[in-house]
Amino acid sequence: MSFPKCKICFDRFSDTDSEHIPRNLTCGHALCHKCITAMVNNSTVECPFCRTVTNIVNNDITKLLKNFALIEVIEDARYSLNKKDVVVSCITEGLLNSSFG
């Protein structure tokens, strides 16, 4: 499973790095916090995909809802990767122990 990426900067979305948290525009498209911040113009952001305008109250990007569905996908991907690391470690250690035991 791969991590979802922002379609503007192509950085991975994150659930821990505040600059890369996915946030929803009014139209439903999600961009990372950093990209939305860069796109704010006169307290609005125009969606680069569908051109719908999203109002940003007091230029406060944190007022835009986080995309919790994407955050859940990120958490699942991280869990899946960690699980694979544990399995690989168990297999590697098992092979090393049986080779030297």
N, C-alpha and C positions, 0 to 999 in steps of 0.2 A: 504494500500500500504506500503510495506517495503522499507527501504533504501538499495540500492545496496552496496555490500561489496567487498573489495579487496580479491581475491582468494588466496592470500599468507598469509596475517596477519589476515584476517577476520574482520578487523576494517571497519566501515562504511566509504564509500567515502564521501567527503565533498566538498562543493563549497566555504567554508569560511576558513577552516583550511588548510593552505598551505601544511602540511605534508600528508594530506589525499586526495588531489586533484587527480582525476583520470587522468593519462597520458597515451597516446598511444605509444606502441612500434611499430616498423616498420611493424610487422606482423598484427597489428590491435588489438592485445590483450591489455587490459588496466590493469594497476596496480597503486597502490597509489604511490605518490611521495616518501614517506618514504621507501617503499620496493624497488623501483627502485634504490634509492640512495645506499641502502645496497648491491645491487647486482652488482654495477658497478665494472668492472675489466678491467684495461687497456683501459679505455675509451669505453668499450662496455658492453652491457647487453645481456645475452642469455635468450630468453623467456623460462620460466619454463614449458610452455605448449607445444610449437611446436619447440623449440630450434633455432628459427630464431634469428640471431644476429642483434642487433640495435647498431649503432655507436652513442656515446654520445660526441658531440663536446666540447672539453675543459672540460670534465666531468661536464658540465652544464645541469642538469636535466631539468631546466626550458626551454631549447630549444626544448624539446619534446612537441608535441602538447597536450593541454588539451583535454579530451574527453567530448566535449560539449553536446553530446547526453546524456551521463550519468549525467552530471551536470544539464541538464534540468529535467531529471527524479527525481533527488534529490530535485530540487526546487519545482516540482509538488507534491512530497510526503510531503514536509514541508508545502506547502500551504494546502494540503488536511488534514494534521494533525491539523494545525491551525484552519481550517474551522470547523473540528469536535469539537475542544476545545470551539469554540465560540458557537456552537449549544448546547453542553453540558452545558456550563455556562448559556445560555439563558433558557434552560429547568430547570436547578437547581434553578436559581434565580426566575423563574416563579413559581416553586413549593413552594419555601420558601416564596415568597411574598403572594401567595394564601393561604398558611397554616397559616400565621400570620396576614393576612389582614383582 
